[in-house]
Amino acid sequence: MVVNGTNINFPDAEPFIDENSRTQVPIRFVGEAWVRM
């Protein structure tokens, strides 16, 4: 996953795309990535 041009890796989980094409991601890793930006 890419957030603001930064690649985010999920070491123990993968993003999930449901039947409506909505993506669910582990929020902890996204939040931590935003803090580091």
Secondary structure, DSSP 8 states (H G I E B T S, - for coil): -EETTEE---SS---EE-TTS-EE--HHHHHHHHHH-
